[in-house]
Amino acid sequence: MTLFRALCVVVALILPAVGLAAAPAAAQTRIDLTYDAMMDMVRPEQRPGIIVHHNLQITFSGQNVAENRDRNARQFSDRNAMVQELSGTEQPGTYASWRVESNTRLVRTQRDPQSTRTMTVTLTSPTTCHLDVVDTLNPGFSEYAFLRISTHTLGYFSTYKVTQTSCTIR
């Protein structure tokens, strides 16, 4: 199945199957994702129990996917965006990429310096979906390395745990 056909299945067949009206191939579908994570920074300073809230707005239109994301921890926040062609396979040379895994599942892979974050969106009803977020350390690493919101420099974390997720189709 071609990538465009897989996206059409998600937008035009799967969504109606769970109760949405059929949409033309050029129609836009938006998915709002949020998740909270708690982590313990160990370097360059010790800061246990940091809570970060993440928002992602994903818009699918034809073969393109646009992503607007922001995150915040207390008084600090940042935002970023990307547009890419939706793929049926992982795109190894990119920081983050979306792919169609099945006719009810989309997967985002994010490659951080010492770990990989996999976000799986599973369609569950006409306006809802389920979000799973899993961070896995890369072989040979015992800490997560993430860009700090406050300084945009790398911080090193001994733990990373997703505590809450939400997913809505609009």
Secondary structure as GFF3:
##gff-version 3
##sequence-region A 1 170
A	DSSP	alpha_helix	3	8	.	.	.	ID=ss1
A	DSSP	pi_helix	9	14	.	.	.	ID=ss2
A	DSSP	alpha_helix	15	17	.	.	.	ID=ss3
A	DSSP	beta_strand	28	43	.	.	.	ID=ss4
A	DSSP	beta_strand	47	61	.	.	.	ID=ss5
A	DSSP	beta_strand	64	73	.	.	.	ID=ss6
A	DSSP	beta_strand	76	85	.	.	.	ID=ss7
A	DSSP	beta_strand	96	102	.	.	.	ID=ss8
A	DSSP	beta_strand	105	111	.	.	.	ID=ss9
A	DSSP	beta_strand	115	123	.	.	.	ID=ss10
A	DSSP	beta_strand	129	137	.	.	.	ID=ss11
A	DSSP	beta_strand	144	147	.	.	.	ID=ss12
A	DSSP	beta_strand	154	169	.	.	.	ID=ss13
###
